[in-house]
Amino acid sequence: MVPQRIDTGDIGSLDMASAHSLAKLIKFIRRTEWEPAFADVLEQHLGRACGVHRIEPEQIFDILGEVPATTLHGCALEDFMSREYEGGRNVIDEYLRRRGYAESGGARRYMQALRGSVMSLYEVSHVVPGQSFLARDIIQDLEPVKVLEVRGTQTLKQWDRIGARLIREHSEWRMGGGVLLFERRVSDFLTETLRSIDGRLPDDLRKMAIEKLGREAAATIDKDLAEAQPLAMMAPTFSGIWLADALERALNPQMPELVNRDGHPIVMCTSKFPLLEKTSPSTCRKALANVPDLVEAGAKLFNWIGAAGNPASPPTPSADRHSIALMTTNSSGDTILGTVEIKKNAVELATNSRERAAKGERMIADALAGLSGAPSREEQTAGDLVAARGKGHKRKHPAEVPPEVARPIIHAHLDRHYRETLDRPVPALGNVSPREAARCDAGRARVVDWLKDMENHAARAGEGIDPMASYDFGWIWHELGVAGFRT
């Protein structure tokens, strides 16, 4: 039956005009012989993912929240309204024939447009908040169309990928209500799945059809499938793949694999060198000042700067985990491998990996030979830090920097970082530099995807209010000669 939480005017992310347009139609579905057919469609959209996680479809509301759950139901509802059953029957056609007199002309036009719509995967660009955005059909590789949208443009960001129905009313395109936002890795999997369908019988089924029905009958089935527009039948695949990913992240959350620039897992290490009884801090300062890789950053503070030259290619991250690379640089763009602080009775080395800690300990031990004892080390993994925060242990932060002050500083840092990155190996580009990759067609395509991914992540930083969200990547596209792919 139609779930009671899907009520008139409560159709997931449908805009208000659409929700009102469909209110009476939803009541019609509930009170007629069409209700079992909708329940079957809803099961197609939700059943497989829920079965894998051994939950009931109704539990999606509690696990994912009201908005995502009602949006999924909206996807199923729109799919149902666009389907034809035996004899070409369609619920919208029947509703308009029996109850159409009670609807406005605009509502009837909207329903008829929805009846002929198809769900596809779109790439979003040129978002004008409160007005419109461009949508490029990735699956059918069509030219972008301008979509008039008010509410959706408040949350959509550059290069988002969405599963949606675009509905044409007169000469204008609008967005349906069942809209699913896909992460890039999930959208890539969805794309591969949808493109594997070519409108023909799979080889094993074709062989069986020929054996059972003959070649002529098998050819007829192929023809019927081709004319049926396979994409029109794939709406449950969109919901199923999106829901499987959302449930996995909600029920089995995993922290991203945090690594430093060397590719080593992030572990916050503090190595303490106890000073011998007659050693003074000033003596330690003189000894440390003679270490080539240590640069004074204060009266009792040194930065450990990485050796000149490009770093070695980092190890490949785990295939089943999302990785985030963290790096710290000084005002000159040099990588800071750690910090060394002279305290009253000890010298402390702070690094962000066990590998760096071990290397730094050897460096400091050599410099402080005869001045300090053997070091002791304290470690905190990323998981330890999260657990401590969960228990109410809060790190002390300096006073928050006003956005108007932070923005130019962060943008200048990003300018230096990305200009440096253009000539360094990037794992996502096959461990070649972006500049080198952009010299051939295949590499250029990877560079464009890499830039889109970076720009999209930046646009969503801090829910769009982080200074990074306003960073303009345009110069990088021009620098690499791929600006034409950004329009």
C-alpha positions in Angstrom: 0.0 0.0 0.0 1.0 3.6 -0.3 3.0 4.4 2.9 1.1 6.7 5.2 4.1 9.0 5.6 3.7 9.9 1.9 0.9 12.4 2.2 -0.5 15.0 0.0 1.8 17.9 -0.1 4.6 15.8 1.5 6.4 14.3 -1.5 10.1 14.4 -0.5 11.9 17.3 -2.2 9.1 18.2 -4.6 8.7 21.9 -4.9 5.4 23.4 -3.6 3.9 23.8 -7.0 4.5 20.2 -7.9 3.3 18.9 -4.5 0.0 20.7 -4.9 -0.3 19.5 -8.5 -0.1 15.9 -7.4 -2.1 16.0 -4.2 -5.4 14.8 -5.6 -3.6 12.3 -7.8 -1.9 10.7 -4.7 -5.3 10.4 -3.0 -6.6 8.7 -6.2 -3.8 6.2 -6.1 -4.6 5.4 -2.5 -8.3 4.8 -3.0 -8.3 2.8 -6.2 -6.9 -0.4 -7.7 -3.7 1.4 -8.5 -2.4 1.2 -4.9 -0.9 -2.4 -5.2 0.9 -1.4 -8.4 2.5 1.5 -6.6 3.5 -0.7 -3.7 5.2 -3.0 -6.1 7.2 -0.1 -7.7 8.2 1.2 -4.2 9.5 -2.3 -3.4 11.6 -2.2 -6.6 13.2 1.1 -5.5 13.8 0.2 -1.8 13.6 -3.5 -1.4 17.1 -4.8 -2.5 19.1 -2.2 -0.5 16.9 -2.7 2.6 17.2 -6.5 2.3 21.0 -6.4 2.2 21.0 -4.4 5.5 18.1 -6.4 6.9 15.9 -3.5 7.7 12.3 -2.7 6.8 11.7 0.1 4.3 9.8 2.1 6.9 13.0 2.2 9.0 14.7 4.4 6.4 12.9 7.4 7.9 14.6 6.9 11.2 18.0 5.9 9.8 18.4 8.6 7.1 16.0 11.2 8.2 12.7 12.5 6.9 13.9 14.4 3.9 16.1 11.7 2.3 13.4 9.1 2.9 10.6 11.1 1.5 12.7 12.0 -1.5 13.3 8.3 -2.2 9.5 7.7 -2.0 9.1 10.7 -4.4 11.5 9.0 -6.9 9.3 5.8 -6.7 6.1 7.8 -7.1 7.4 9.7 -10.2 8.6 6.4 -11.7 5.2 4.8 -11.1 3.4 7.8 -12.7 5.5 7.5 -15.9 4.9 3.7 -16.3 2.6 1.9 -18.8 0.9 -1.3 -17.8 -1.0 -3.9 -19.8 -2.9 -2.4 -22.7 -0.9 0.9 -22.4 -2.7 1.9 -19.2 -1.1 4.7 -17.1 -2.3 6.1 -13.8 -2.0 9.7 -14.9 -4.0 9.0 -18.1 -6.7 7.3 -16.1 -6.8 10.0 -13.4 -7.1 12.8 -15.9 -9.8 10.9 -17.8 -11.8 10.3 -14.6 -10.9 13.4 -12.4 -9.2 15.8 -14.7 -12.1 18.2 -14.5 -11.0 19.0 -10.9 -7.5 20.1 -11.9 -6.2 23.4 -13.2 -4.7 23.6 -16.7 -1.3 24.0 -15.2 -1.6 20.9 -13.1 -2.8 18.8 -16.1 0.1 20.0 -18.1 2.6 19.2 -15.3 1.2 15.6 -15.0 1.3 15.0 -18.7 4.9 16.2 -18.8 5.8 14.0 -15.8 4.1 11.0 -17.5 6.6 11.2 -20.4 9.7 12.0 -18.3 12.8 9.8 -17.8 15.2 9.8 -14.8 18.8 10.3 -15.8 22.1 11.4 -14.2 23.0 15.0 -14.6 26.1 17.1 -14.0 25.3 20.6 -12.5 27.2 23.8 -13.5 26.7 27.5 -13.7 24.4 27.6 -10.6 22.6 31.0 -10.2 21.1 30.8 -6.7 17.4 31.4 -6.7 17.2 31.2 -10.5 18.7 28.4 -12.5 21.5 26.0 -13.3 22.8 24.1 -16.3 22.3 20.3 -16.4 24.2 18.0 -18.7 22.9 14.5 -19.2 25.9 12.3 -18.5 24.2 9.0 -19.5 22.9 10.1 -22.8 25.8 12.6 -23.4 23.5 15.4 -24.4 24.2 19.2 -24.5 23.5 21.0 -21.2 20.0 22.6 -20.8 19.1 25.5 -18.6 16.8 24.5 -15.7 14.7 27.0 -14.0 14.8 26.2 -10.3 14.4 28.3 -7.1 14.8 26.1 -4.1 17.2 23.6 -5.5 19.7 26.2 -6.5 20.2 27.2 -2.8 21.9 23.8 -2.2 23.2 22.7 -5.6 27.0 23.3 -6.2 29.2 23.4 -9.2 29.8 19.9 -10.6 27.3 18.2 -8.4 25.9 15.0 -9.9 22.2 14.4 -9.4 19.7 11.7 -10.4 16.6 13.6 -11.5 13.8 14.0 -14.0 13.9 17.1 -16.1 10.4 18.1 -17.2 9.8 20.4 -20.1 6.8 22.8 -19.9 6.5 24.8 -23.1 10.0 26.0 -23.8 11.3 25.9 -20.2 12.9 23.0 -18.3 12.1 22.4 -14.7 13.2 19.7 -12.2 11.0 17.0 -10.8 10.7 16.3 -7.1 12.7 13.1 -6.7 16.3 14.4 -6.8 19.2 12.3 -5.5 22.6 13.8 -4.9 25.4 11.3 -5.8 29.0 11.3 -4.6 31.3 11.1 -7.6 32.5 7.5 -6.8 28.9 6.4 -6.5 27.8 8.2 -9.7 30.7 6.6 -11.6 29.4 3.2 -10.5 25.9 4.1 -11.5 27.1 5.4 -14.9 29.0 2.1 -15.6 25.9 0.1 -14.6 23.5 2.1 -16.8 25.9 2.2 -19.8 26.2 -1.6 -19.7 22.6 -1.8 -20.8 22.4 -1.6 -24.6 18.8 -2.4 -25.2 19.4 -6.0 -26.2 19.0 -9.3 -24.6 22.1 -10.5 -22.7 24.0 -13.2 -24.6 22.9 -16.0 -22.2 19.2 -15.0 -22.4 19.4 -14.5 -26.2 20.8 -18.1 -26.6 17.9 -19.4 -24.5 15.3 -17.4 -26.4 16.7 -18.8 -29.7 16.5 -22.4 -28.4 13.0 -22.0 -27.0 11.4 -19.5 -29.4 13.6 -19.4 -32.5 15.8 -16.7 -34.0 13.0 -14.6 -35.4 11.3 -14.4 -32.0 14.6 -13.5 -30.3 15.2 -10.7 -32.8 11.7 -9.4 -32.1 12.4 -9.3 -28.4 15.6 -7.4 -29.1 13.7 -4.9 -31.2 11.0 -4.4 -28.5 13.7 -3.8 -25.9 15.4 -1.2 -28.1 12.2 0.6 -28.6 11.3 0.5 -24.9 14.1 3.0 -24.0 16.0 1.0 -21.4 16.8 4.2 -19.4 13.0 4.6 -18.8 13.0 1.3 -17.0 16.1 2.0 -14.8 14.7 4.5 -12.2 14.8 1.8 -9.5 18.6 1.4 -10.2 19.1 5.1 -9.3 17.3 4.7 -6.0 18.8 1.3 -5.2 22.4 2.4 -5.7 21.9 5.7 -3.9 20.1 4.0 -1.0 22.7 1.2 -0.7 25.5 3.8 -0.3 23.5 6.0 2.1 22.6 3.0 4.4 26.2 1.7 4.3 27.5 5.1 5.5 24.8 5.5 8.1 24.9 1.9 9.5 28.6 1.2 9.1 30.4 4.6 9.3 34.1 4.6 8.5 36.5 7.4 9.0 38.3 8.5 5.9 41.9 7.3 5.6 43.9 10.3 6.7 47.4 10.5 5.3 50.2 13.0 5.1 52.0 14.2 2.0 54.3 11.2 2.2 51.3 8.9 2.2 51.8 7.8 5.8 48.7 7.3 8.0 48.1 10.3 10.3 49.2 9.6 13.9 49.9 12.6 16.1 53.2 11.9 17.8 54.9 13.9 20.5 58.5 12.8 21.2 60.0 14.2 24.4 63.8 14.5 24.9 64.5 15.0 28.7 67.3 17.5 29.2 70.3 16.3 31.3 70.7 18.0 34.7 73.3 20.6 33.6 71.8 21.4 30.1 70.3 24.8 29.7 67.6 25.7 27.1 69.9 28.2 25.5 72.5 25.4 24.9 69.8 23.3 23.2 68.8 26.3 21.0 72.4 26.7 19.7 72.6 23.0 19.0 69.3 22.8 17.1 70.2 26.0 15.1 73.0 24.0 13.5 70.6 21.4 12.0 70.1 22.3 8.3 66.5 21.2 8.1 65.4 23.2 11.2 64.2 26.8 10.6 63.7 29.1 13.6 60.0 30.1 14.0 60.3 31.7 17.4 62.6 32.2 20.4 62.2 28.5 21.4 60.5 27.1 18.4 61.8 25.5 15.1 60.0 24.2 12.1 61.3 21.0 10.5 61.3 21.7 6.8 61.2 19.0 4.1 64.3 18.5 2.0 64.4 20.3 -1.4 63.0 18.6 -4.4 59.8 16.8 -5.3 58.7 14.1 -2.8 58.5 10.5 -3.8 55.2 9.2 -5.0 53.0 8.3 -2.0 51.9 4.8 -1.4 48.6 3.8 -3.0 45.8 4.3 -0.4 43.4 1.4 0.6 41.1 0.6 -2.3 38.1 0.3 -0.1 38.5 3.5 1.8 38.3 7.2 0.9 41.6 9.0 1.6 42.3 12.6 2.5 45.8 13.9 2.2 46.8 16.5 4.8 49.8 18.8 4.6 51.1 21.9 6.4 53.3 24.6 4.7 54.9 27.8 5.8 54.6 31.2 4.2 57.1 30.2 1.5 55.2 27.1 0.5 57.7 24.7 2.1 56.3 21.6 3.7 56.5 21.5 7.5 57.3 17.9 8.5 57.1 18.7 12.3 57.8 21.3 15.0 60.5 21.3 17.7 59.9 23.3 20.9 62.4 23.9 23.7 60.7 23.7 27.1 62.2 24.1 30.6 63.2 20.5 31.1 62.7 18.9 27.7 62.7 19.3 24.0 59.5 18.2 22.3 59.2 17.1 18.6 55.6 17.1 17.2 55.0 15.1 14.0 51.9 13.6 12.3 53.1 10.1 11.5 55.2 7.4 13.1 57.5 7.4 10.2 58.3 11.1 10.5 58.6 10.7 14.3 61.2 8.0 14.0 63.2 10.0 11.4 62.9 13.2 13.5 64.0 11.5 16.7 67.2 10.4 15.0 67.8 13.9 13.8 67.2 15.5 17.2 69.1 12.8 19.1 72.2 13.5 16.9 71.9 17.3 17.5 71.4 16.9 21.3 74.0 14.2 21.8 75.3 14.7 25.4 72.6 17.2 26.2 69.5 15.0 26.5 68.4 11.5 27.3 66.6 9.0 25.1 63.2 10.2 23.8 59.8 8.9 24.9 56.9 9.1 22.5 53.1 9.6 22.9 50.8 8.8 20.1 47.2 9.6 19.1 45.6 8.1 16.1 42.7 9.8 14.3 40.3 7.4 16.0 41.7 8.4 19.4 41.1 12.0 18.7 37.5 11.3 17.6 36.9 9.2 20.7 38.3 12.0 23.0 36.1 14.5 21.3 33.1 12.2 21.9 33.9 12.1 25.6 33.8 15.9 25.8 37.5 16.6 25.6 37.8 19.7 23.5 41.0 21.1 22.0 41.7 24.7 22.6 41.3 26.8 19.5 42.5 30.3 19.0 39.8 33.0 18.6 37.9 32.5 15.3 39.4 34.5 12.5 36.7 36.7 10.8 35.9 35.4 7.2 36.9 38.6 5.6 40.4 38.3 7.2 40.7 34.5 6.7 39.6 34.5 3.0 42.5 36.3 1.4 45.0 34.4 3.5 43.5 31.0 2.7 43.1 31.9 -1.0 46.8 33.0 -1.2 47.8 29.7 0.4 45.7 27.7 -2.1 47.3 29.7 -5.0 50.8 28.6 -3.8 49.7 25.0 -3.1 48.0 24.5 -6.5 50.7 26.2 -8.5 53.2 23.8 -6.9 50.8 20.8 -7.5 50.7 21.5 -11.2 54.2 20.2 -11.6 54.1 17.3 -9.1 52.9 13.7 -9.5 49.2 13.3 -8.6 48.0 9.7 -7.8 44.5 10.4 -9.3 46.3 11.2 -12.6 48.4 8.0 -12.7 51.2 9.6 -10.7 52.1 12.2 -13.4 51.8 15.9 -12.9 48.6 17.7 -14.1 50.7 19.7 -16.6 52.1 16.5 -18.1 48.7 14.7 -18.1 47.1 17.6 -20.0 49.3 17.1 -23.0 47.3 14.1 -24.4 43.6 13.5 -24.9 43.3 10.6 -22.4 45.3 12.6 -19.7 43.3 15.7 -20.5 40.0 13.9 -19.7 41.5 12.7 -16.3 42.6 16.3 -15.6 39.1 17.7 -16.2 37.6 15.1 -13.9 40.3 15.8 -11.3 39.5 19.6 -11.5 35.8 19.0 -11.3 36.2 16.9 -8.2 38.4 19.4 -6.4 36.1 22.3 -7.3 33.0 20.5 -6.1 34.6 19.5 -2.8 35.8 23.1 -2.3 32.3 24.5 -3.1 30.8 22.2 -0.4 33.4 23.0 2.2 31.8 24.1 5.5 28.4 23.8 3.8 29.4 26.5 1.4 30.4 29.1 4.0 34.1 28.1 4.4 36.5 30.6 2.8 37.6 27.7 0.6 34.1 27.5 -0.9 34.7 30.9 -2.6 38.0 30.0 -4.2 38.2 30.5 -7.9 39.7 27.6 -9.7 39.4 29.3 -13.1 43.1 30.1 -13.4 44.1 26.4 -13.1 41.8 25.5 -15.9 43.4 28.1 -18.1 46.9 27.2 -17.0 46.4 23.6 -18.0 44.7 24.6 -21.3 41.4 22.9 -20.5 39.2 26.0 -19.9 37.0 25.0 -22.8 35.8 22.0 -20.9 34.5 24.2 -18.0 31.7 25.9 -19.9 
